[in-house]
Amino acid sequence: MDFYSLQKELKDKWDIDDDSWDGLKNTAILTFERDAKNNNVLSKHAGRYVFRDKNHEDRIFEGETWICSLSLKGNYYFAKGLQRLDGSFMLELKREQMEDIADAVWKGHRDKIEPILEEKYKEVMKKAIGEKVAEAVGEKESAIRDLNIQIEALEQRDSENRQIIASLEERARTAESRPECPEEPALRISSSTFRVGRVSVERTGPDELYSNDFDRTRYFVHISSDYRLLLVRPHDSGDVVCIDNRIMLNGLSMALQFSSPTQLISEYNPEYGGILIHLR
């Protein structure tokens, strides 16, 4: 439906007879503003100023948008208000009528509407981009916090392992510096909860060890800094739980790659009070 068809459809609503219809062919949608210089309420159409018809000055006011019938006198148009475009009028229109009016308004006032739409579009895009950036930054910050927590845990574990290794090395140096005494091994063996000699320890999974000699509920487990030796020491407060002669050592696969079940060289060590396992 074009704008002229819309005019025809609204003929009955405006109560315009056929003799007056020719005057409606020069019709436009205009928004009227006040000219600050001359204090006149006017609009523009086709490059010419549009003044209110003298019989319509008390109907058309500043800031209103009207469907107007125009008459050209000299260099100026004079407008008669046919229909004010307000909320109640728009609600009565069909969709295609709204589109025709919107198209007419766009063509007549594009220079005023475009800057408004452009500014609105910029605000919407700026808000959308800001939300996406904030979301991405939040995800990165969360990932960084998680990594820092993991690093702190690894550093704490490394510090504890270093202290344990230093203690074990000190004990080893002390044992090597003691004079040999035939009776000393017998005394140390009898005071230990372990028997001396080789034991059977099998690595059954990436982080799992199995042995018939894992017969206690809890153990402390220490690994040397070069990842060659592993000490499994029973203790009621140990942080490693043994179930069905199996213990799980999280992170063992990082120190020693696993390909298949393997028997590990192991022995009871009364000096350290536990099972000493050779990983390499």
C-alpha positions as CSV (number, residue, x, y, z in Angstrom):
1,M,0.0,0.0,0.0
2,D,1.5,3.4,-1.0
3,F,0.9,6.6,0.8
4,Y,-1.7,7.8,-1.8
5,S,-3.7,4.6,-1.2
6,L,-3.5,5.3,2.5
7,Q,-5.0,8.8,1.9
8,K,-7.9,7.2,0.0
9,E,-8.5,4.7,2.7
10,L,-8.7,7.5,5.3
11,K,-11.1,9.6,3.2
12,D,-14.2,8.5,5.1
13,K,-12.5,9.0,8.4
14,W,-11.6,12.6,7.6
15,D,-15.1,13.1,6.0
16,I,-13.7,14.8,2.8
17,D,-16.0,15.1,-0.2
18,D,-15.0,14.3,-3.7
19,D,-14.7,18.0,-4.7
20,S,-12.1,18.6,-2.0
21,W,-10.1,15.4,-2.8
22,D,-7.9,16.9,-5.5
23,G,-6.5,19.2,-2.8
24,L,-5.3,16.2,-0.9
25,K,-3.0,14.9,-3.6
26,N,-0.3,17.4,-2.3
27,T,-0.1,15.8,1.1
28,A,2.8,15.3,3.5
29,I,3.7,14.2,7.0
30,L,5.3,17.2,8.8
31,T,6.6,17.9,12.2
32,F,6.2,21.5,13.3
33,E,8.8,23.4,15.4
34,R,9.1,26.9,16.6
35,D,11.4,29.2,14.7
36,A,13.4,30.9,17.5
37,K,14.3,33.9,15.3
38,N,10.7,34.9,14.2
39,N,8.8,32.9,16.9
40,N,6.7,31.2,14.2
41,V,5.5,27.6,14.3
42,L,6.6,26.1,10.9
43,S,8.0,23.1,9.1
44,K,9.8,22.5,5.7
45,H,8.7,20.5,2.7
46,A,10.5,20.1,-0.7
47,G,13.0,22.8,0.3
48,R,10.3,25.4,1.1
49,Y,9.0,26.6,4.5
50,V,5.6,25.4,5.5
51,F,3.4,27.7,7.6
52,R,0.1,26.8,9.3
53,D,-3.0,27.8,7.4
54,K,-4.7,30.6,9.2
55,N,-7.7,28.5,9.9
56,H,-5.5,25.7,11.5
57,E,-3.2,27.8,13.7
58,D,-5.3,26.8,16.7
59,R,-5.0,23.1,15.9
60,I,-1.4,22.6,15.0
61,F,1.1,23.2,17.8
62,E,4.9,23.2,18.3
63,G,6.4,19.6,18.5
64,E,3.4,17.9,16.9
65,T,3.5,15.7,13.8
66,W,0.6,15.9,11.3
67,I,-0.7,14.6,8.0
68,C,-1.2,17.9,6.2
69,S,-2.8,19.1,3.0
70,L,-0.5,21.6,1.4
71,S,-1.3,24.6,-0.8
72,L,1.5,26.5,-2.5
73,K,1.3,30.3,-2.4
74,G,4.3,32.1,-3.8
75,N,7.4,30.6,-2.3
76,Y,5.7,29.1,0.8
77,Y,3.4,26.2,1.6
78,F,0.4,26.6,3.9
79,A,-0.7,23.5,5.8
80,K,-4.1,22.3,6.9
81,G,-4.0,19.6,9.6
82,L,-5.8,16.5,8.5
83,Q,-4.7,14.0,11.2
84,R,-2.3,14.3,14.1
85,L,0.0,11.4,14.4
86,D,-0.1,10.4,18.1
87,G,-0.3,7.2,20.1
88,S,-4.1,6.6,19.7
89,F,-4.0,7.2,16.0
90,M,-1.0,4.7,15.5
91,L,-2.8,2.0,17.5
92,E,-5.7,2.1,15.1
93,L,-3.6,1.6,12.0
94,K,-2.9,-1.7,10.2
95,R,0.7,-2.9,9.9
96,E,1.1,-1.9,6.3
97,Q,-0.3,1.6,7.1
98,M,2.3,2.0,9.8
99,E,5.0,1.0,7.4
100,D,3.8,3.6,4.8
101,I,3.7,6.3,7.4
102,A,7.1,5.3,8.7
103,D,8.5,5.4,5.2
104,A,7.1,8.8,4.6
105,V,8.5,10.1,7.8
106,W,11.9,8.6,7.0
107,K,12.0,10.2,3.6
108,G,10.9,13.6,4.9
109,H,13.1,13.7,8.0
110,R,16.0,11.4,7.3
111,D,18.5,14.1,8.1
112,K,17.1,14.4,11.7
113,I,16.4,10.7,12.3
114,E,19.7,9.3,11.1
115,P,21.9,11.0,13.8
116,I,19.5,9.8,16.5
117,L,19.6,6.2,15.2
118,E,23.4,6.4,14.8
119,E,23.9,7.6,18.4
120,K,21.5,5.0,19.7
121,Y,23.2,2.3,17.7
122,K,26.6,3.3,19.1
123,E,25.2,3.2,22.7
124,V,23.8,-0.3,22.1
125,M,27.0,-1.6,20.5
126,K,29.1,0.0,23.2
127,K,27.1,-1.7,25.9
128,A,27.2,-5.1,24.1
129,I,30.9,-4.9,23.6
130,G,31.4,-3.8,27.2
131,E,29.4,-6.8,28.5
132,K,31.4,-9.2,26.3
133,V,34.7,-7.8,27.4
134,A,33.7,-7.9,31.0
135,E,32.6,-11.6,30.6
136,A,35.9,-12.5,28.8
137,V,38.0,-10.7,31.5
138,G,36.0,-12.5,34.3
139,E,36.7,-15.9,32.7
140,K,40.4,-15.1,32.3
141,E,40.7,-13.8,35.9
142,S,38.9,-17.0,37.2
143,A,41.3,-19.2,35.2
144,I,44.3,-17.2,36.5
145,R,43.0,-17.6,40.1
146,D,42.7,-21.4,39.6
147,L,46.2,-21.6,38.2
148,N,47.6,-19.6,41.1
149,I,45.9,-22.0,43.6
150,Q,47.4,-24.9,41.8
151,I,50.9,-23.3,41.7
152,E,50.7,-22.6,45.4
153,A,49.7,-26.2,46.2
154,L,52.6,-27.5,44.0
155,E,55.0,-25.1,45.7
156,Q,53.8,-26.2,49.1
157,R,54.2,-29.8,48.2
158,D,57.6,-29.2,46.7
159,S,58.7,-27.4,49.9
160,E,57.5,-30.3,52.0
161,N,59.2,-32.9,49.8
162,R,62.5,-30.9,50.0
163,Q,62.3,-30.9,53.8
164,I,61.7,-34.6,53.8
165,I,64.5,-35.3,51.4
166,A,66.9,-33.2,53.4
167,S,65.9,-35.1,56.5
168,L,66.4,-38.4,54.8
169,E,69.8,-37.4,53.4
170,E,70.9,-36.2,56.8
171,R,69.9,-39.6,58.3
172,A,71.8,-41.4,55.5
173,R,74.9,-39.3,56.2
174,T,74.6,-40.0,59.9
175,A,74.2,-43.7,59.3
176,E,77.3,-43.8,57.0
177,S,79.4,-42.0,59.6
178,R,78.7,-44.4,62.4
179,P,81.4,-47.0,63.2
180,E,80.5,-50.5,62.3
181,C,79.2,-52.6,65.1
182,P,78.2,-56.2,64.6
183,E,75.4,-56.0,67.2
184,E,73.9,-52.7,65.9
185,P,72.0,-54.1,62.9
186,A,70.5,-56.8,65.1
187,L,69.2,-54.2,67.6
188,R,67.8,-52.0,64.8
189,I,66.1,-54.8,63.1
190,S,64.5,-56.1,66.2
191,S,63.2,-52.6,67.1
192,S,61.6,-52.1,63.7
193,T,58.1,-53.1,62.7
194,F,59.4,-54.4,59.4
195,R,61.5,-57.3,58.4
196,V,64.7,-56.6,56.4
197,G,65.0,-57.6,52.8
198,R,63.4,-57.3,49.4
199,V,59.6,-56.9,49.2
200,S,57.3,-57.2,46.2
201,V,55.8,-53.9,45.0
202,E,54.0,-53.7,41.7
203,R,52.9,-50.6,39.9
204,T,49.5,-51.5,38.6
205,G,48.4,-48.2,37.2
206,P,49.6,-44.7,36.4
207,D,49.1,-43.6,40.1
208,E,48.6,-47.0,41.8
209,L,50.9,-49.3,43.7
210,Y,50.1,-52.8,45.0
211,S,51.9,-54.9,47.6
212,N,50.9,-57.6,50.0
213,D,53.0,-55.7,52.6
214,F,50.7,-52.7,52.4
215,D,48.8,-54.0,55.4
216,R,48.2,-50.8,57.3
217,T,45.3,-48.3,56.8
218,R,47.3,-45.1,56.4
219,Y,50.8,-44.2,55.2
220,F,53.1,-41.2,54.7
221,V,54.7,-41.2,51.2
222,H,57.8,-39.2,50.3
223,I,59.6,-38.9,46.9
224,S,63.1,-37.8,46.3
225,S,63.8,-34.6,44.3
226,D,65.2,-36.6,41.4
227,Y,62.1,-38.8,41.4
228,R,64.2,-42.0,41.8
229,L,63.2,-43.1,45.3
230,L,59.9,-43.4,47.0
231,L,59.5,-44.0,50.8
232,V,56.2,-45.5,52.0
233,R,56.0,-45.2,55.8
234,P,53.0,-46.4,57.9
235,H,51.5,-43.9,60.3
236,D,48.1,-43.5,61.9
237,S,48.0,-39.8,60.7
238,G,49.2,-40.6,57.2
239,D,47.6,-38.7,54.3
240,V,47.6,-41.7,51.9
241,V,44.9,-44.3,52.5
242,C,45.5,-48.0,51.7
243,I,42.6,-50.1,50.5
244,D,43.0,-53.8,49.6
245,N,46.8,-53.6,49.7
246,R,46.6,-50.7,47.2
247,I,47.6,-47.1,47.5
248,M,46.9,-44.2,45.1
249,L,49.6,-41.6,44.6
250,N,48.2,-38.7,42.7
251,G,50.8,-37.2,40.4
252,L,53.1,-40.3,40.2
253,S,52.4,-40.5,36.4
254,M,53.9,-37.0,36.1
255,A,57.1,-38.1,37.7
256,L,57.3,-41.6,36.0
257,Q,55.5,-42.5,32.8
258,F,53.3,-45.6,32.9
259,S,53.0,-48.0,30.0
260,S,52.1,-51.3,31.7
261,P,52.1,-53.1,35.1
262,T,55.7,-53.3,36.4
263,Q,57.5,-54.8,39.3
264,L,59.6,-52.3,41.2
265,I,62.8,-53.0,43.1
266,S,61.8,-52.5,46.8
267,E,63.1,-53.2,50.2
268,Y,62.3,-52.7,53.9
269,N,64.5,-50.0,55.3
270,P,64.6,-49.9,59.1
271,E,66.6,-46.6,59.0
272,Y,63.8,-44.8,57.4
273,G,61.0,-46.9,59.0
274,G,59.3,-47.9,55.8
275,I,59.5,-49.5,52.4
276,L,62.0,-47.9,50.0
277,I,61.0,-48.2,46.4
278,H,63.3,-47.6,43.4
279,L,61.3,-45.9,40.7
280,R,64.1,-45.9,38.1
